[in-house]
Amino acid sequence: MIVVPTKTDQAQEAVLNLDETTKSTFQENVRLTNSLNFHYRQVETLRADVSRLTAANKILMDDKVH
């Protein structure tokens, strides 16, 4: 049986072969990427909330006028 390494296995092996400074930089980049993705999702949620609240505010203001 032939075992073909997956991309994940290859990536993990490549990280293990890095010197400490490069490994630390790589790990920091992974952490920053995860953080950026989290904040992007938060921004999208907040934008949806603003849109929903703006629409609700418009309805309330229209009701107030009538």
N, CA, C, O and CB atoms as a CASP TS submission, in Angstrom:
PFRMAT TS
TARGET T0000
AUTHOR 0000-0000-0000
METHOD Language model
MODEL 1
PARENT N/A
ATOM      1  N   MET     1       0.837  -1.177   0.000  1.00  0.00           N
ATOM      2  CA  MET     1       0.000   0.000   0.000  1.00  0.00           C
ATOM      3  C   MET     1       0.888   1.248   0.000  1.00  0.00           C
ATOM      4  O   MET     1       1.836   1.345   0.780  1.00  0.00           O
ATOM      5  CB  MET     1      -0.956  -0.006   1.218  1.00  0.00           C
ATOM      6  N   ILE     2       0.574   2.187  -0.873  1.00  0.00           N
ATOM      7  CA  ILE     2       1.336   3.429  -0.980  1.00  0.00           C
ATOM      8  C   ILE     2       0.605   4.506  -0.199  1.00  0.00           C
ATOM      9  O   ILE     2      -0.595   4.714  -0.380  1.00  0.00           O
ATOM     10  CB  ILE     2       1.532   3.852  -2.469  1.00  0.00           C
ATOM     11  N   VAL     3       1.347   5.199   0.681  1.00  0.00           N
ATOM     12  CA  VAL     3       0.775   6.287   1.463  1.00  0.00           C
ATOM     13  C   VAL     3       1.217   7.602   0.838  1.00  0.00           C
ATOM     14  O   VAL     3       2.409   7.875   0.701  1.00  0.00           O
ATOM     15  CB  VAL     3       1.207   6.202   2.965  1.00  0.00           C
ATOM     16  N   VAL     4       0.233   8.407   0.463  1.00  0.00           N
ATOM     17  CA  VAL     4       0.529   9.706  -0.143  1.00  0.00           C
ATOM     18  C   VAL     4       0.306  10.768   0.928  1.00  0.00           C
ATOM     19  O   VAL     4      -0.794  10.890   1.468  1.00  0.00           O
ATOM     20  CB  VAL     4      -0.368   9.975  -1.416  1.00  0.00           C
ATOM     21  N   PRO     5       1.346  11.535   1.235  1.00  0.00           N
ATOM     22  CA  PRO     5       1.175  12.566   2.258  1.00  0.00           C
ATOM     23  C   PRO     5       0.179  13.633   1.799  1.00  0.00           C
ATOM     24  O   PRO     5       0.168  14.034   0.635  1.00  0.00           O
ATOM     25  CB  PRO     5       2.527  13.214   2.595  1.00  0.00           C
ATOM     26  N   THR     6      -0.648  14.079   2.730  1.00  0.00           N
ATOM     27  CA  THR     6      -1.619  15.131   2.417  1.00  0.00           C
ATOM     28  C   THR     6      -0.918  16.484   2.474  1.00  0.00           C
ATOM     29  O   THR     6       0.213  16.605   2.946  1.00  0.00           O
ATOM     30  CB  THR     6      -2.831  15.093   3.404  1.00  0.00           C
ATOM     31  N   LYS     7      -1.625  17.495   1.977  1.00  0.00           N
ATOM     32  CA  LYS     7      -1.065  18.851   2.023  1.00  0.00           C
ATOM     33  C   LYS     7      -0.829  19.266   3.467  1.00  0.00           C
ATOM     34  O   LYS     7       0.156  19.940   3.768  1.00  0.00           O
ATOM     35  CB  LYS     7      -2.004  19.860   1.320  1.00  0.00           C
ATOM     36  N   THR     8      -1.741  18.861   4.375  1.00  0.00           N
ATOM     37  CA  THR     8      -1.588  19.207   5.783  1.00  0.00           C
ATOM     38  C   THR     8      -0.334  18.565   6.356  1.00  0.00           C
ATOM     39  O   THR     8       0.426  19.212   7.076  1.00  0.00           O
ATOM     40  CB  THR     8      -2.821  18.771   6.583  1.00  0.00           C
ATOM     41  N   ASP     9      -0.115  17.277   6.035  1.00  0.00           N
ATOM     42  CA  ASP     9       1.098  16.587   6.495  1.00  0.00           C
ATOM     43  C   ASP     9       2.345  17.282   5.961  1.00  0.00           C
ATOM     44  O   ASP     9       3.319  17.469   6.691  1.00  0.00           O
ATOM     45  CB  ASP     9       1.083  15.107   6.051  1.00  0.00           C
ATOM     46  N   GLN    10       2.313  17.657   4.707  1.00  0.00           N
ATOM     47  CA  GLN    10       3.458  18.321   4.090  1.00  0.00           C
ATOM     48  C   GLN    10       3.700  19.686   4.725  1.00  0.00           C
ATOM     49  O   GLN    10       4.845  20.073   4.954  1.00  0.00           O
ATOM     50  CB  GLN    10       3.241  18.470   2.579  1.00  0.00           C
ATOM     51  N   ALA    11       2.616  20.417   5.009  1.00  0.00           N
ATOM     52  CA  ALA    11       2.752  21.739   5.625  1.00  0.00           C
ATOM     53  C   ALA    11       3.330  21.613   7.025  1.00  0.00           C
ATOM     54  O   ALA    11       4.202  22.390   7.415  1.00  0.00           O
ATOM     55  CB  ALA    11       1.392  22.461   5.675  1.00  0.00           C
ATOM     56  N   GLN    12       2.841  20.626   7.787  1.00  0.00           N
ATOM     57  CA  GLN    12       3.347  20.426   9.146  1.00  0.00           C
ATOM     58  C   GLN    12       4.820  20.038   9.123  1.00  0.00           C
ATOM     59  O   GLN    12       5.601  20.513   9.948  1.00  0.00           O
ATOM     60  CB  GLN    12       2.529  19.348   9.873  1.00  0.00           C
ATOM     61  N   GLU    13       5.195  19.196   8.202  1.00  0.00           N
ATOM     62  CA  GLU    13       6.601  18.791   8.091  1.00  0.00           C
ATOM     63  C   GLU    13       7.474  19.981   7.693  1.00  0.00           C
ATOM     64  O   GLU    13       8.583  20.141   8.202  1.00  0.00           O
ATOM     65  CB  GLU    13       6.757  17.648   7.063  1.00  0.00           C
ATOM     66  N   ALA    14       6.971  20.811   6.785  1.00  0.00           N
ATOM     67  CA  ALA    14       7.729  21.989   6.361  1.00  0.00           C
ATOM     68  C   ALA    14       7.945  22.934   7.534  1.00  0.00           C
ATOM     69  O   ALA    14       9.032  23.492   7.683  1.00  0.00           O
ATOM     70  CB  ALA    14       7.005  22.718   5.215  1.00  0.00           C
ATOM     71  N   VAL    15       6.919  23.124   8.374  1.00  0.00           N
ATOM     72  CA  VAL    15       7.045  24.002   9.541  1.00  0.00           C
ATOM     73  C   VAL    15       8.079  23.440  10.516  1.00  0.00           C
ATOM     74  O   VAL    15       8.861  24.194  11.095  1.00  0.00           O
ATOM     75  CB  VAL    15       5.676  24.172  10.247  1.00  0.00           C
ATOM     76  N   LEU    16       8.086  22.134  10.697  1.00  0.00           N
ATOM     77  CA  LEU    16       9.046  21.516  11.612  1.00  0.00           C
ATOM     78  C   LEU    16      10.487  21.724  11.151  1.00  0.00           C
ATOM     79  O   LEU    16      11.403  21.759  11.972  1.00  0.00           O
ATOM     80  CB  LEU    16       8.757  20.026  11.747  1.00  0.00           C
ATOM     81  N   ASN    17      10.689  21.861   9.843  1.00  0.00           N
ATOM     82  CA  ASN    17      12.035  22.012   9.295  1.00  0.00           C
ATOM     83  C   ASN    17      12.524  23.460   9.268  1.00  0.00           C
ATOM     84  O   ASN    17      13.653  23.720   8.853  1.00  0.00           O
ATOM     85  CB  ASN    17      12.076  21.450   7.906  1.00  0.00           C
ATOM     86  N   LEU    18      11.687  24.408   9.706  1.00  0.00           N
ATOM     87  CA  LEU    18      12.082  25.817   9.696  1.00  0.00           C
ATOM     88  C   LEU    18      12.973  26.139  10.893  1.00  0.00           C
ATOM     89  O   LEU    18      12.910  25.476  11.928  1.00  0.00           O
ATOM     90  CB  LEU    18      10.840  26.723   9.701  1.00  0.00           C
ATOM     91  N   ASP    19      13.815  27.182  10.731  1.00  0.00           N
ATOM     92  CA  ASP    19      14.587  27.632  11.890  1.00  0.00           C
ATOM     93  C   ASP    19      13.627  28.349  12.846  1.00  0.00           C
ATOM     94  O   ASP    19      12.501  28.671  12.467  1.00  0.00           O
ATOM     95  CB  ASP    19      15.779  28.577  11.458  1.00  0.00           C
ATOM     96  N   GLU    20      14.058  28.594  14.052  1.00  0.00           N
ATOM     97  CA  GLU    20      13.167  29.129  15.095  1.00  0.00           C
ATOM     98  C   GLU    20      12.570  30.489  14.743  1.00  0.00           C
ATOM     99  O   GLU    20      11.389  30.724  14.998  1.00  0.00           O
ATOM    100  CB  GLU    20      13.920  29.244  16.396  1.00  0.00           C
ATOM    101  N   THR    21      13.361  31.381  14.166  1.00  0.00           N
ATOM    102  CA  THR    21      12.850  32.708  13.815  1.00  0.00           C
ATOM    103  C   THR    21      11.779  32.605  12.742  1.00  0.00           C
ATOM    104  O   THR    21      10.735  33.249  12.841  1.00  0.00           O
ATOM    105  CB  THR    21      13.990  33.617  13.338  1.00  0.00           C
ATOM    106  N   THR    22      12.029  31.807  11.724  1.00  0.00           N
ATOM    107  CA  THR    22      11.056  31.634  10.644  1.00  0.00           C
ATOM    108  C   THR    22       9.810  30.930  11.154  1.00  0.00           C
ATOM    109  O   THR    22       8.693  31.280  10.773  1.00  0.00           O
ATOM    110  CB  THR    22      11.671  30.844   9.481  1.00  0.00           C
ATOM    111  N   LYS    23      10.000  29.932  12.021  1.00  0.00           N
ATOM    112  CA  LYS    23       8.867  29.205  12.588  1.00  0.00           C
ATOM    113  C   LYS    23       8.000  30.160  13.420  1.00  0.00           C
ATOM    114  O   LYS    23       6.772  30.125  13.338  1.00  0.00           O
ATOM    115  CB  LYS    23       9.360  28.013  13.459  1.00  0.00           C
ATOM    116  N   SER    24       8.645  31.000  14.210  1.00  0.00           N
ATOM    117  CA  SER    24       7.921  31.964  15.031  1.00  0.00           C
ATOM    118  C   SER    24       7.147  32.950  14.156  1.00  0.00           C
ATOM    119  O   SER    24       5.998  33.277  14.453  1.00  0.00           O
ATOM    120  CB  SER    24       8.892  32.719  15.952  1.00  0.00           C
ATOM    121  N   THR    25       7.769  33.416  13.092  1.00  0.00           N
ATOM    122  CA  THR    25       7.106  34.334  12.160  1.00  0.00           C
ATOM    123  C   THR    25       5.915  33.660  11.494  1.00  0.00           C
ATOM    124  O   THR    25       4.852  34.267  11.360  1.00  0.00           O
ATOM    125  CB  THR    25       8.097  34.830  11.092  1.00  0.00           C
ATOM    126  N   PHE    26       6.084  32.420  11.080  1.00  0.00           N
ATOM    127  CA  PHE    26       5.004  31.663  10.453  1.00  0.00           C
ATOM    128  C   PHE    26       3.837  31.506  11.426  1.00  0.00           C
ATOM    129  O   PHE    26       2.684  31.729  11.056  1.00  0.00           O
ATOM    130  CB  PHE    26       5.507  30.279   9.987  1.00  0.00           C
ATOM    131  N   GLN    27       4.132  31.124  12.667  1.00  0.00           N
ATOM    132  CA  GLN    27       3.081  30.933  13.662  1.00  0.00           C
ATOM    133  C   GLN    27       2.358  32.246  13.957  1.00  0.00           C
ATOM    134  O   GLN    27       1.142  32.250  14.150  1.00  0.00           O
ATOM    135  CB  GLN    27       3.669  30.353  14.952  1.00  0.00           C
ATOM    136  N   GLU    28       3.082  33.345  13.994  1.00  0.00           N
ATOM    137  CA  GLU    28       2.469  34.660  14.210  1.00  0.00           C
ATOM    138  C   GLU    28       1.565  35.019  13.029  1.00  0.00           C
ATOM    139  O   GLU    28       0.489  35.586  13.222  1.00  0.00           O
ATOM    140  CB  GLU    28       3.560  35.749  14.406  1.00  0.00           C
ATOM    141  N   ASN    29       1.993  34.694  11.817  1.00  0.00           N
ATOM    142  CA  ASN    29       1.160  34.947  10.643  1.00  0.00           C
ATOM    143  C   ASN    29      -0.133  34.141  10.691  1.00  0.00           C
ATOM    144  O   ASN    29      -1.194  34.647  10.327  1.00  0.00           O
ATOM    145  CB  ASN    29       1.930  34.618   9.368  1.00  0.00           C
ATOM    146  N   VAL    30      -0.051  32.907  11.132  1.00  0.00           N
ATOM    147  CA  VAL    30      -1.249  32.071  11.274  1.00  0.00           C
ATOM    148  C   VAL    30      -2.182  32.684  12.318  1.00  0.00           C
ATOM    149  O   VAL    30      -3.392  32.763  12.105  1.00  0.00           O
ATOM    150  CB  VAL    30      -0.864  30.612  11.672  1.00  0.00           C
ATOM    151  N   ARG    31      -1.618  33.115  13.444  1.00  0.00           N
ATOM    152  CA  ARG    31      -2.430  33.724  14.501  1.00  0.00           C
ATOM    153  C   ARG    31      -3.096  35.000  14.010  1.00  0.00           C
ATOM    154  O   ARG    31      -4.279  35.222  14.265  1.00  0.00           O
ATOM    155  CB  ARG    31      -1.570  34.024  15.734  1.00  0.00           C
ATOM    156  N   LEU    32      -2.339  35.842  13.303  1.00  0.00           N
ATOM    157  CA  LEU    32      -2.892  37.090  12.773  1.00  0.00           C
ATOM    158  C   LEU    32      -3.975  36.836  11.728  1.00  0.00           C
ATOM    159  O   LEU    32      -4.978  37.548  11.680  1.00  0.00           O
ATOM    160  CB  LEU    32      -1.782  37.940  12.167  1.00  0.00           C
ATOM    161  N   THR    33      -3.769  35.823  10.896  1.00  0.00           N
ATOM    162  CA  THR    33      -4.778  35.464   9.892  1.00  0.00           C
ATOM    163  C   THR    33      -6.070  35.030  10.565  1.00  0.00           C
ATOM    164  O   THR    33      -7.156  35.436  10.149  1.00  0.00           O
ATOM    165  CB  THR    33      -4.259  34.343   8.974  1.00  0.00           C
ATOM    166  N   ASN    34      -5.959  34.208  11.603  1.00  0.00           N
ATOM    167  CA  ASN    34      -7.150  33.775  12.334  1.00  0.00           C
ATOM    168  C   ASN    34      -7.850  34.956  12.996  1.00  0.00           C
ATOM    169  O   ASN    34      -9.078  35.046  12.981  1.00  0.00           O
ATOM    170  CB  ASN    34      -6.779  32.731  13.388  1.00  0.00           C
ATOM    171  N   SER    35      -7.079  35.842  13.567  1.00  0.00           N
ATOM    172  CA  SER    35      -7.633  37.030  14.207  1.00  0.00           C
ATOM    173  C   SER    35      -8.330  37.920  13.181  1.00  0.00           C
ATOM    174  O   SER    35      -9.432  38.411  13.426  1.00  0.00           O
ATOM    175  CB  SER    35      -6.530  37.815  14.930  1.00  0.00           C
ATOM    176  N   LEU    36      -7.695  38.125  12.048  1.00  0.00           N
ATOM    177  CA  LEU    36      -8.283  38.944  10.999  1.00  0.00           C
ATOM    178  C   LEU    36      -9.598  38.340  10.507  1.00  0.00           C
ATOM    179  O   LEU    36     -10.574  39.062  10.304  1.00  0.00           O
ATOM    180  CB  LEU    36      -7.301  39.100   9.833  1.00  0.00           C
ATOM    181  N   ASN    37      -9.629  37.039  10.319  1.00  0.00           N
ATOM    182  CA  ASN    37     -10.862  36.368   9.897  1.00  0.00           C
ATOM    183  C   ASN    37     -11.973  36.552  10.932  1.00  0.00           C
ATOM    184  O   ASN    37     -13.126  36.785  10.571  1.00  0.00           O
ATOM    185  CB  ASN    37     -10.602  34.871   9.664  1.00  0.00           C
ATOM    186  N   PHE    38     -11.627  36.447  12.214  1.00  0.00           N
ATOM    187  CA  PHE    38     -12.609  36.656  13.284  1.00  0.00           C
ATOM    188  C   PHE    38     -13.174  38.072  13.210  1.00  0.00           C
ATOM    189  O   PHE    38     -14.389  38.263  13.263  1.00  0.00           O
ATOM    190  CB  PHE    38     -11.969  36.404  14.674  1.00  0.00           C
ATOM    191  N   HIS    39     -12.294  39.060  13.088  1.00  0.00           N
ATOM    192  CA  HIS    39     -12.739  40.448  13.058  1.00  0.00           C
ATOM    193  C   HIS    39     -13.547  40.752  11.799  1.00  0.00           C
ATOM    194  O   HIS    39     -14.487  41.546  11.847  1.00  0.00           O
ATOM    195  CB  HIS    39     -11.541  41.385  13.148  1.00  0.00           C
ATOM    196  N   TYR    40     -13.201  40.144  10.696  1.00  0.00           N
ATOM    197  CA  TYR    40     -13.972  40.318   9.469  1.00  0.00           C
ATOM    198  C   TYR    40     -15.400  39.812   9.664  1.00  0.00           C
ATOM    199  O   TYR    40     -16.357  40.470   9.256  1.00  0.00           O
ATOM    200  CB  TYR    40     -13.296  39.581   8.294  1.00  0.00           C
ATOM    201  N   ARG    41     -15.542  38.637  10.292  1.00  0.00           N
ATOM    202  CA  ARG    41     -16.884  38.103  10.562  1.00  0.00           C
ATOM    203  C   ARG    41     -17.660  39.026  11.495  1.00  0.00           C
ATOM    204  O   ARG    41     -18.863  39.222  11.326  1.00  0.00           O
ATOM    205  CB  ARG    41     -16.791  36.694  11.175  1.00  0.00           C
ATOM    206  N   GLN    42     -16.959  39.594  12.485  1.00  0.00           N
ATOM    207  CA  GLN    42     -17.605  40.532  13.407  1.00  0.00           C
ATOM    208  C   GLN    42     -18.089  41.775  12.665  1.00  0.00           C
ATOM    209  O   GLN    42     -19.196  42.249  12.918  1.00  0.00           O
ATOM    210  CB  GLN    42     -16.637  40.931  14.534  1.00  0.00           C
ATOM    211  N   VAL    43     -17.280  42.304  11.759  1.00  0.00           N
ATOM    212  CA  VAL    43     -17.664  43.483  10.979  1.00  0.00           C
ATOM    213  C   VAL    43     -18.896  43.171  10.142  1.00  0.00           C
ATOM    214  O   VAL    43     -19.817  43.984  10.067  1.00  0.00           O
ATOM    215  CB  VAL    43     -16.500  43.948  10.072  1.00  0.00           C
ATOM    216  N   GLU    44     -18.922  42.015   9.519  1.00  0.00           N
ATOM    217  CA  GLU    44     -20.078  41.636   8.716  1.00  0.00           C
ATOM    218  C   GLU    44     -21.342  41.555   9.581  1.00  0.00           C
ATOM    219  O   GLU    44     -22.414  41.988   9.158  1.00  0.00           O
ATOM    220  CB  GLU    44     -19.823  40.289   8.017  1.00  0.00           C
ATOM    221  N   THR    45     -21.215  41.011  10.769  1.00  0.00           N
ATOM    222  CA  THR    45     -22.355  40.943  11.696  1.00  0.00           C
ATOM    223  C   THR    45     -22.808  42.344  12.085  1.00  0.00           C
ATOM    224  O   THR    45     -24.006  42.626  12.099  1.00  0.00           O
ATOM    225  CB  THR    45     -21.986  40.134  12.961  1.00  0.00           C
ATOM    226  N   LEU    46     -21.872  43.211  12.398  1.00  0.00           N
ATOM    227  CA  LEU    46     -22.220  44.585  12.782  1.00  0.00           C
ATOM    228  C   LEU    46     -22.863  45.344  11.625  1.00  0.00           C
ATOM    229  O   LEU    46     -23.799  46.115  11.837  1.00  0.00           O
ATOM    230  CB  LEU    46     -20.973  45.333  13.265  1.00  0.00           C
ATOM    231  N   ARG    47     -22.380  45.138  10.426  1.00  0.00           N
ATOM    232  CA  ARG    47     -22.990  45.796   9.260  1.00  0.00           C
ATOM    233  C   ARG    47     -24.441  45.348   9.089  1.00  0.00           C
ATOM    234  O   ARG    47     -25.316  46.165   8.800  1.00  0.00           O
ATOM    235  CB  ARG    47     -22.184  45.487   7.975  1.00  0.00           C
ATOM    236  N   ALA    48     -24.690  44.066   9.266  1.00  0.00           N
ATOM    237  CA  ALA    48     -26.059  43.560   9.169  1.00  0.00           C
ATOM    238  C   ALA    48     -26.923  44.169  10.264  1.00  0.00           C
ATOM    239  O   ALA    48     -28.072  44.533  10.014  1.00  0.00           O
ATOM    240  CB  ALA    48     -26.081  42.020   9.263  1.00  0.00           C
ATOM    241  N   ASP    49     -26.380  44.283  11.480  1.00  0.00           N
ATOM    242  CA  ASP    49     -27.115  44.899  12.584  1.00  0.00           C
ATOM    243  C   ASP    49     -27.445  46.356  12.285  1.00  0.00           C
ATOM    244  O   ASP    49     -28.567  46.802  12.526  1.00  0.00           O
ATOM    245  CB  ASP    49     -26.310  44.802  13.879  1.00  0.00           C
ATOM    246  N   VAL    50     -26.474  47.095  11.762  1.00  0.00           N
ATOM    247  CA  VAL    50     -26.700  48.511  11.427  1.00  0.00           C
ATOM    248  C   VAL    50     -27.795  48.629  10.376  1.00  0.00           C
ATOM    249  O   VAL    50     -28.675  49.482  10.487  1.00  0.00           O
ATOM    250  CB  VAL    50     -25.391  49.177  10.916  1.00  0.00           C
ATOM    251  N   SER    51     -27.747  47.790   9.375  1.00  0.00           N
ATOM    252  CA  SER    51     -28.750  47.823   8.318  1.00  0.00           C
ATOM    253  C   SER    51     -30.141  47.544   8.893  1.00  0.00           C
ATOM    254  O   SER    51     -31.104  48.241   8.574  1.00  0.00           O
ATOM    255  CB  SER    51     -28.407  46.800   7.217  1.00  0.00           C
ATOM    256  N   ARG    52     -30.236  46.529   9.733  1.00  0.00           N
ATOM    257  CA  ARG    52     -31.512  46.164  10.351  1.00  0.00           C
ATOM    258  C   ARG    52     -32.018  47.292  11.242  1.00  0.00           C
ATOM    259  O   ARG    52     -33.200  47.633  11.193  1.00  0.00           O
ATOM    260  CB  ARG    52     -31.368  44.867  11.166  1.00  0.00           C
ATOM    261  N   LEU    53     -31.149  47.868  12.048  1.00  0.00           N
ATOM    262  CA  LEU    53     -31.547  48.940  12.953  1.00  0.00           C
ATOM    263  C   LEU    53     -31.904  50.220  12.196  1.00  0.00           C
ATOM    264  O   LEU    53     -32.808  50.948  12.607  1.00  0.00           O
ATOM    265  CB  LEU    53     -30.432  49.222  13.951  1.00  0.00           C
ATOM    266  N   THR    54     -31.210  50.496  11.105  1.00  0.00           N
ATOM    267  CA  THR    54     -31.531  51.665  10.287  1.00  0.00           C
ATOM    268  C   THR    54     -32.934  51.529   9.702  1.00  0.00           C
ATOM    269  O   THR    54     -33.710  52.484   9.690  1.00  0.00           O
ATOM    270  CB  THR    54     -30.491  51.842   9.158  1.00  0.00           C
ATOM    271  N   ALA    55     -33.246  50.339   9.221  1.00  0.00           N
ATOM    272  CA  ALA    55     -34.584  50.097   8.673  1.00  0.00           C
ATOM    273  C   ALA    55     -35.645  50.234   9.768  1.00  0.00           C
ATOM    274  O   ALA    55     -36.694  50.836   9.543  1.00  0.00           O
ATOM    275  CB  ALA    55     -34.661  48.691   8.026  1.00  0.00           C
ATOM    276  N   ALA    56     -35.378  49.682  10.942  1.00  0.00           N
ATOM    277  CA  ALA    56     -36.327  49.786  12.059  1.00  0.00           C
ATOM    278  C   ALA    56     -36.494  51.235  12.478  1.00  0.00           C
ATOM    279  O   ALA    56     -37.609  51.665  12.774  1.00  0.00           O
ATOM    280  CB  ALA    56     -35.857  48.939  13.259  1.00  0.00           C
ATOM    281  N   ASN    57     -35.412  51.994  12.508  1.00  0.00           N
ATOM    282  CA  ASN    57     -35.467  53.404  12.872  1.00  0.00           C
ATOM    283  C   ASN    57     -36.313  54.187  11.872  1.00  0.00           C
ATOM    284  O   ASN    57     -37.100  55.051  12.257  1.00  0.00           O
ATOM    285  CB  ASN    57     -34.052  53.993  12.950  1.00  0.00           C
ATOM    286  N   LYS    58     -36.146  53.882  10.593  1.00  0.00           N
ATOM    287  CA  LYS    58     -36.933  54.566   9.552  1.00  0.00           C
ATOM    288  C   LYS    58     -38.421  54.296   9.754  1.00  0.00           C
ATOM    289  O   LYS    58     -39.242  55.206   9.641  1.00  0.00           O
ATOM    290  CB  LYS    58     -36.492  54.106   8.134  1.00  0.00           C
ATOM    291  N   ILE    59     -38.763  53.061  10.050  1.00  0.00           N
ATOM    292  CA  ILE    59     -40.168  52.713  10.287  1.00  0.00           C
ATOM    293  C   ILE    59     -40.701  53.482  11.491  1.00  0.00           C
ATOM    294  O   ILE    59     -41.807  54.021  11.444  1.00  0.00           O
ATOM    295  CB  ILE    59     -40.328  51.187  10.509  1.00  0.00           C
ATOM    296  N   LEU    60     -39.929  53.536  12.557  1.00  0.00           N
ATOM    297  CA  LEU    60     -40.361  54.253  13.759  1.00  0.00           C
ATOM    298  C   LEU    60     -40.512  55.751  13.489  1.00  0.00           C
ATOM    299  O   LEU    60     -41.457  56.375  13.971  1.00  0.00           O
ATOM    300  CB  LEU    60     -39.363  54.024  14.900  1.00  0.00           C
ATOM    301  N   MET    61     -39.598  56.319  12.733  1.00  0.00           N
ATOM    302  CA  MET    61     -39.681  57.740  12.418  1.00  0.00           C
ATOM    303  C   MET    61     -40.899  58.035  11.543  1.00  0.00           C
ATOM    304  O   MET    61     -41.565  59.055  11.721  1.00  0.00           O
ATOM    305  CB  MET    61     -38.400  58.206  11.718  1.00  0.00           C
ATOM    306  N   ASP    62     -41.187  57.133  10.590  1.00  0.00           N
ATOM    307  CA  ASP    62     -42.379  57.299   9.746  1.00  0.00           C
ATOM    308  C   ASP    62     -43.648  57.214  10.590  1.00  0.00           C
ATOM    309  O   ASP    62     -44.594  57.972  10.375  1.00  0.00           O
ATOM    310  CB  ASP    62     -42.410  56.229   8.628  1.00  0.00           C
ATOM    311  N   ASP    63     -43.665  56.291  11.548  1.00  0.00           N
ATOM    312  CA  ASP    63     -44.823  56.168  12.450  1.00  0.00           C
ATOM    313  C   ASP    63     -44.997  57.404  13.298  1.00  0.00           C
ATOM    314  O   ASP    63     -46.123  57.818  13.573  1.00  0.00           O
ATOM    315  CB  ASP    63     -44.675  54.950  13.351  1.00  0.00           C
ATOM    316  N   LYS    64     -43.912  57.988  13.708  1.00  0.00           N
ATOM    317  CA  LYS    64     -43.941  59.185  14.564  1.00  0.00           C
ATOM    318  C   LYS    64     -44.547  60.376  13.808  1.00  0.00           C
ATOM    319  O   LYS    64     -45.275  61.182  14.386  1.00  0.00           O
ATOM    320  CB  LYS    64     -42.509  59.536  15.056  1.00  0.00           C
ATOM    321  N   VAL    65     -44.235  60.474  12.503  1.00  0.00           N
ATOM    322  CA  VAL    65     -44.735  61.572  11.680  1.00  0.00           C
ATOM    323  C   VAL    65     -46.232  61.454  11.467  1.00  0.00           C
ATOM    324  O   VAL    65     -46.932  62.465  11.416  1.00  0.00           O
ATOM    325  CB  VAL    65     -44.015  61.605  10.336  1.00  0.00           C
ATOM    326  N   HIS    66     -46.728  60.243  11.342  1.00  0.00           N
ATOM    327  CA  HIS    66     -48.160  60.038  11.055  1.00  0.00           C
ATOM    328  C   HIS    66     -48.927  60.018  12.305  1.00  0.00           C
ATOM    329  O   HIS    66     -50.148  59.857  12.277  1.00  0.00           O
ATOM    330  CB  HIS    66     -48.405  58.762  10.291  1.00  0.00           C
TER
END
